Amino acid sequence: MKQPRNSIATVASRLLKFAERPYWADVLDEHWSAFLELAAEQLNQTPEEVADALDALGLESMAFAMVFENFATHRDDAGGTFLTDYLKRAGWRESAPARKYLHALRDSTVGLYEILEVHRDKGFLLRDLLDADAAPLFVDERSATHHLARWDIVAGRVLAVLNRHQFSGGLLPIQRDTYTRAFQPEWETVRDDPAARAGFLHTLPITAALLWLFVVIEQANAPLPEVINDDGEAVIPCTVRLPLLAPAEAVAAALDAARDWVRAGDAPPFWNWIGGAPDTPAEQPPDAGRGQRVQSYTQAGEPVRGNAELQGERLVFTTLSADRMERGLVRLRALLGTALGEALVEYDNLQEVLTRKGTQSDDRAPKDDAIDPEVAAQLIRETLDRHYRAVLDQPIPVLDGLTPRQAAAEPQTRDRAIEWLKSLESHEDRRSARDGQPPYDTRWLWVELGLNEKG
């Protein structure tokens, strides 16, 4: 629907047009150039290289929005601002709601907020990280609810206009470790000193923009990590489809009778393979810094090296290693013999798996492989239950080798256990949105660890 010329939704374009006037154009250019120069100095690049990187990543508008609002609200020696001048010279053309918006923006400051709840296409429930006494605040927002998740931290301006709260245009996601490492310690130092507090808030817009920029450029340039399993093998998703040459009931009975196959579901029949350790241990253990480790465990703490599932007239064996796939096939042949036909093996490209976007589907998969959504949700929930039940008693690198249960039990590491849980939940919310499945209910983890979900 076309917006009225003087609506709040179109006020940004009129501000940009007004900023083209000779004096303000020079001031805005100084702000943008200063931002690029600061970033270039820290990144050991030229300002042009930083600008090119922002453009290549499609993020120039996000950075410019934060810089523009800092420019528009910056007070000169006489206490004037760009927005003050705009309201004086062109404000009479704006509607009453638009003028209220501009007054709120003129008097606003950038804050840091933690997302407590995401209401898709409606907004966020936020906690003000710079005001411990402030009640949670609901902010109307639509587009950002599609890419931000619970426990994310954002830097932006929250404006109260027409009995509701909304973000202004400049909104930047801030990584949790950036907040806990850079912002939180400084804020705790300055918040009770009025002068130091004012200095922190004055520099916050550009500091937030710079730290956000450093992270996104670092992530864009970083190679994908080497991903390995507990056996020290490179992770390669493998799927093996084996047609049944014997009744499915006989195959199920044989798997149920095998000690190294543990039934984990009935609809459809599903088994965890807990055998198949390599004959020769890896030359270098996974914990020696070889890469990112991926491994799931049963509730009894046994490593799961693969899964088998009866799908109609075939058995589908999946694992995350080419070596495990070969060992698993040998074991299945020994166990089931002539009950299985010729194997059809598919390898997935791990880099494509790690970088696959949104809900992109794999067109190569046969249509009859589709699983009922309710069954898929149940399988995911059961798998995650087993996974997280085991993880609670496993050493976690970000907890300096402590298990989540150990970290939660000690006062000096309790906050870090909470941060770990929040990062986990944020990741799970993104997985849920990507896969189109209901979010995994993690409340039992907080109860199990004796932690307060509000942190």
C-alpha positions in Angstrom: 0.0 0.0 0.0 1.3 3.4 -0.9 2.3 5.5 2.1 1.1 9.1 2.5 3.8 11.6 1.6 4.2 12.9 5.2 3.8 9.5 7.1 6.3 8.3 9.6 7.2 5.4 7.2 8.6 7.9 4.6 10.1 10.5 6.9 13.7 9.0 6.4 13.7 9.8 2.7 12.8 13.5 3.5 15.5 13.7 6.1 18.1 12.4 3.6 16.8 14.9 1.0 17.2 17.8 3.5 20.7 16.5 4.4 21.8 17.2 0.8 21.8 21.0 1.6 25.3 22.4 1.3 26.1 22.8 5.0 24.5 19.6 6.2 25.9 17.6 3.3 29.4 18.5 4.5 28.7 17.6 8.1 27.2 14.3 7.2 30.2 13.5 4.9 32.5 14.3 7.9 30.6 11.8 10.1 30.6 9.0 7.5 34.3 9.6 6.6 35.3 9.6 10.3 33.5 6.3 10.8 35.2 4.7 7.8 38.6 6.0 9.0 38.2 4.7 12.5 37.2 1.3 11.1 40.1 1.3 8.6 42.6 2.1 11.3 41.4 -0.8 13.5 41.2 -3.2 10.5 44.6 -2.1 9.0 42.8 -1.2 5.8 42.0 1.9 3.8 38.6 3.7 4.2 37.9 2.7 0.6 38.5 -1.0 1.4 36.1 -0.8 4.3 33.5 0.9 2.2 33.9 -1.8 -0.5 33.6 -4.6 2.1 30.4 -3.1 3.4 29.0 -2.8 -0.1 30.1 -6.4 -1.0 28.4 -7.7 2.1 25.2 -5.7 1.4 25.6 -4.0 4.8 26.3 -0.4 3.9 22.8 0.7 4.6 22.8 -0.8 8.1 26.1 1.0 9.0 24.9 4.3 7.4 21.6 4.3 9.3 23.4 4.2 12.6 25.9 6.9 11.5 23.2 9.1 10.0 21.1 9.0 13.2 24.2 9.9 15.2 24.8 12.8 12.8 21.1 13.9 13.0 21.1 13.9 16.8 24.6 15.3 17.4 24.5 18.7 19.2 26.9 21.4 18.1 28.4 24.0 20.5 25.2 26.0 20.5 23.1 22.9 21.4 21.5 22.6 17.9 21.1 19.5 15.9 20.3 18.6 12.3 16.8 17.5 13.4 16.2 20.8 15.2 17.0 22.6 12.0 14.8 20.3 10.0 11.9 20.7 12.3 12.3 24.5 12.2 12.5 24.8 8.4 10.5 21.8 7.2 8.6 20.5 10.2 5.4 22.4 9.3 5.1 20.1 6.3 5.0 17.0 8.4 1.9 15.3 9.9 1.4 15.5 13.7 2.6 11.8 14.1 5.7 12.4 12.0 6.6 15.5 14.1 6.2 13.5 17.3 8.5 10.8 15.7 11.1 13.4 14.8 11.0 15.0 18.3 11.4 11.6 19.9 14.3 10.8 17.5 16.0 14.1 18.2 16.0 13.5 22.0 16.9 9.8 21.8 20.0 7.9 22.8 21.3 4.5 21.6 20.7 1.7 24.0 21.6 -2.0 24.3 18.7 -4.4 24.6 18.4 -8.1 25.1 15.5 -9.9 23.3 13.4 -11.9 25.7 10.7 -12.9 23.3 10.2 -12.8 19.5 6.7 -12.3 18.2 6.9 -13.0 14.5 5.7 -10.0 12.3 4.7 -8.1 15.5 7.7 -7.2 17.6 10.0 -8.0 20.5 9.9 -8.0 24.2 13.1 -6.3 25.3 15.2 -6.0 28.5 17.2 -2.7 28.8 20.8 -3.8 29.5 21.7 -0.2 30.6 18.8 0.1 33.1 18.5 -2.8 35.5 15.4 -1.3 37.1 13.4 -0.9 33.8 10.5 -3.2 33.2 10.6 -5.4 30.0 9.4 -3.3 27.1 7.5 -4.5 23.9 8.7 -2.8 20.8 6.7 -2.9 17.5 8.8 -4.3 14.7 8.1 -6.6 11.7 11.1 -7.2 9.4 13.7 -7.8 12.1 11.6 -10.5 13.7 12.5 -12.8 10.8 16.3 -12.8 11.5 16.7 -12.0 15.2 16.2 -14.6 17.9 15.6 -14.9 21.6 18.6 -13.7 23.7 20.1 -11.7 20.8 21.5 -8.3 21.8 20.8 -5.2 19.7 22.0 -1.7 19.7 19.4 0.9 18.6 17.1 3.7 19.6 13.7 2.9 21.0 11.2 5.7 20.4 7.9 6.2 22.2 5.4 7.5 19.6 1.6 7.4 19.7 1.3 5.2 22.7 3.7 2.5 21.3 7.4 1.9 21.1 9.3 1.4 18.0 12.9 1.2 16.8 14.3 4.0 14.7 16.1 3.0 11.4 19.5 2.2 12.9 19.4 -1.2 14.5 22.5 -3.4 14.8 22.8 -7.0 16.2 25.6 -7.3 18.8 27.2 -10.7 19.5 26.8 -11.8 23.1 30.5 -12.3 23.6 31.1 -8.7 22.3 28.6 -7.4 24.8 30.1 -9.4 27.8 33.7 -8.6 26.7 33.5 -5.0 25.6 30.3 -3.3 26.8 29.2 -4.9 30.0 32.5 -4.4 32.0 32.8 -0.7 30.9 29.1 0.0 31.7 29.5 -1.5 35.2 32.5 0.8 35.7 30.9 4.1 34.6 27.1 3.7 35.3 27.4 5.4 38.8 29.6 8.3 37.6 27.4 10.8 35.8 30.2 12.3 33.7 31.7 8.9 32.7 28.2 7.6 32.0 27.4 10.5 29.7 30.7 9.8 27.9 29.8 6.1 27.4 26.4 7.0 26.0 27.8 9.7 23.7 30.3 7.3 22.1 28.0 4.2 22.2 26.5 4.7 18.6 29.8 4.6 16.8 31.4 2.1 19.2 28.5 -0.3 18.6 28.7 0.3 14.8 32.5 -0.3 14.8 32.3 -3.5 16.9 29.4 -4.8 14.8 31.5 -4.1 11.6 34.6 -5.8 12.9 32.6 -9.0 13.7 30.8 -9.2 10.3 34.0 -8.6 8.3 35.9 -11.1 10.4 33.1 -13.7 9.9 33.0 -13.0 6.1 36.7 -13.5 5.8 37.0 -16.5 8.2 37.3 -20.0 6.6 34.8 -22.6 7.5 36.1 -24.6 10.5 37.3 -28.1 10.2 34.5 -30.2 11.7 35.4 -33.6 13.2 33.8 -36.3 15.3 35.0 -38.0 18.4 36.9 -40.5 16.3 39.0 -37.7 14.8 37.3 -38.2 11.3 36.2 -35.4 9.0 32.5 -34.8 9.2 30.8 -35.6 5.9 27.0 -36.2 6.0 26.3 -39.6 4.4 23.0 -41.3 3.6 22.7 -45.0 2.5 19.5 -46.4 1.2 19.2 -50.1 1.3 16.2 -51.9 -0.3 14.7 -54.7 1.8 14.8 -58.2 0.4 13.2 -59.6 3.5 10.1 -58.6 5.6 10.6 -55.4 7.5 9.6 -57.2 10.7 12.6 -59.6 10.3 15.0 -56.7 9.8 13.6 -54.9 12.8 13.9 -58.0 15.0 17.6 -58.5 13.9 18.4 -54.9 14.8 16.6 -55.1 18.1 18.6 -58.2 19.0 21.9 -56.6 18.2 23.8 -55.1 21.2 25.3 -52.3 19.2 21.9 -51.1 17.8 19.6 -49.4 20.3 16.0 -48.6 19.4 15.2 -45.0 19.8 11.8 -44.6 18.2 8.9 -46.6 16.9 7.1 -44.3 14.4 9.0 -45.1 12.1 11.3 -47.7 13.7 14.6 -46.0 14.4 17.9 -47.2 15.9 21.1 -45.6 17.2 24.3 -47.3 16.3 26.6 -47.2 19.3 29.3 -49.5 17.9 31.7 -49.1 15.1 34.7 -47.5 16.9 37.8 -47.4 14.5 40.3 -50.1 15.0 43.1 -47.5 15.0 42.6 -44.4 17.2 43.0 -41.0 15.6 46.6 -39.8 15.6 45.5 -36.6 17.2 42.6 -36.4 19.7 39.8 -34.1 18.8 40.4 -31.9 21.9 43.9 -31.1 20.7 42.7 -28.1 18.7 42.0 -29.8 15.4 38.7 -28.1 14.8 35.1 -28.0 15.8 33.9 -31.3 17.3 30.4 -32.7 16.5 29.2 -35.7 18.4 25.9 -36.9 19.9 25.4 -39.3 22.7 22.8 -41.6 24.2 21.3 -40.9 27.6 23.8 -43.5 28.9 26.7 -41.4 27.6 27.5 -43.7 24.7 28.6 -42.1 21.4 26.1 -42.5 18.6 28.0 -43.2 15.4 25.0 -43.5 13.1 21.3 -44.1 12.8 19.1 -46.6 10.9 15.5 -46.1 10.1 12.9 -48.3 8.4 11.1 -46.3 5.7 8.6 -48.5 4.0 10.5 -51.1 1.8 14.0 -49.9 2.6 16.4 -49.3 5.5 18.0 -45.8 5.5 21.4 -45.6 7.3 22.8 -42.1 8.1 26.0 -41.0 9.6 28.4 -38.1 9.6 31.6 -39.7 8.4 32.6 -41.6 5.3 34.7 -43.9 7.5 31.7 -44.5 9.8 29.5 -45.1 6.8 31.8 -47.9 5.5 32.1 -49.5 8.9 28.4 -49.3 9.4 27.7 -51.0 6.0 30.0 -53.8 6.9 28.2 -54.3 10.2 24.7 -54.1 8.6 25.8 -56.7 6.0 27.1 -59.0 8.7 24.0 -58.6 10.7 21.3 -58.7 8.0 23.0 -60.6 5.2 20.8 -61.2 2.2 17.9 -59.2 3.7 19.4 -56.0 2.2 19.8 -55.2 -1.5 22.4 -53.0 -3.2 23.3 -49.8 -1.3 22.7 -46.4 -2.8 25.2 -44.0 -1.1 24.9 -40.2 -1.1 27.4 -37.8 0.3 26.5 -34.2 1.2 28.9 -31.3 0.9 29.6 -30.1 4.4 30.3 -26.6 3.3 27.0 -26.4 1.6 25.3 -27.8 4.7 27.0 -25.1 6.9 26.1 -22.3 4.5 22.7 -23.4 3.3 20.2 -20.5 3.6 16.8 -20.3 5.1 14.4 -23.2 4.3 16.1 -24.1 1.0 15.0 -27.6 0.2 17.2 -30.3 -1.4 15.6 -31.0 -4.8 17.7 -34.1 -5.2 15.8 -36.0 -2.4 13.0 -38.2 -3.7 9.5 -37.0 -2.9 8.6 -40.2 -1.1 11.3 -39.5 1.5 9.1 -36.9 3.1 8.3 -37.5 6.7 5.1 -36.4 8.3 5.7 -33.0 10.0 4.4 -34.2 13.4 6.6 -37.3 13.2 9.6 -35.2 12.2 9.0 -32.8 15.1 8.8 -35.7 17.5 12.1 -37.2 16.1 13.8 -33.8 16.4 12.5 -33.4 20.0 13.6 -36.9 21.0 17.0 -36.4 19.4 17.6 -33.1 21.1 16.4 -34.4 24.4 19.1 -37.2 24.2 21.7 -34.8 22.9 21.3 -32.1 25.6 20.8 -34.6 28.4 24.3 -35.9 27.5 25.8 -32.4 26.9 25.0 -31.3 30.5 27.8 -33.6 31.7 30.3 -33.0 29.0 33.2 -30.5 29.2 32.4 -27.4 27.1 35.3 -25.3 25.7 33.5 -22.0 26.2 33.2 -22.9 29.9 36.9 -23.6 30.1 36.5 -27.3 30.2 33.7 -27.4 32.9 30.5 -29.2 32.2 27.4 -27.0 32.2 26.3 -28.8 35.5 29.6 -27.9 37.1 29.6 -24.3 35.9 26.0 -23.8 37.1 26.8 -25.2 40.6 29.6 -22.6 41.3 28.8 -18.9 42.0 31.8 -17.7 40.2 30.9 -19.5 36.9 27.1 -19.4 37.2 26.7 -16.4 34.9 28.8 -18.1 32.3 26.5 -21.1 32.4 23.6 -18.8 31.9 25.3 -17.2 28.9 25.9 -20.7 27.4 22.2 -21.6 27.8 21.2 -18.3 26.2 23.5 -18.9 23.2 22.1 -22.4 22.9 18.5 -21.2 22.9 19.2 -18.5 20.4 20.8 -21.1 18.1 17.8 -23.4 18.6 15.3 -20.6 17.8 17.2 -20.0 14.5 17.2 -23.7 13.7 13.4 -23.8 14.3 12.8 -20.8 12.0 15.0 -22.3 9.3 13.5 -25.8 9.4 9.9 -24.7 9.9 9.5 -26.8 13.1 8.2 -25.7 16.5 11.0 -24.4 18.7 12.6 -26.9 21.1 11.4 -26.4 24.7 14.5 -25.8 26.7 12.9 -24.8 30.0 13.8 -28.2 31.5 17.5 -27.3 31.0 17.2 -24.3 33.3 15.4 -26.4 35.9 17.9 -29.2 35.6 20.8 -26.8 36.2 19.0 -24.8 38.9 19.3 -21.5 37.0 17.1 -18.5 36.6 15.9 -18.0 33.1 16.1 -14.2 33.4 19.8 -14.3 34.1 
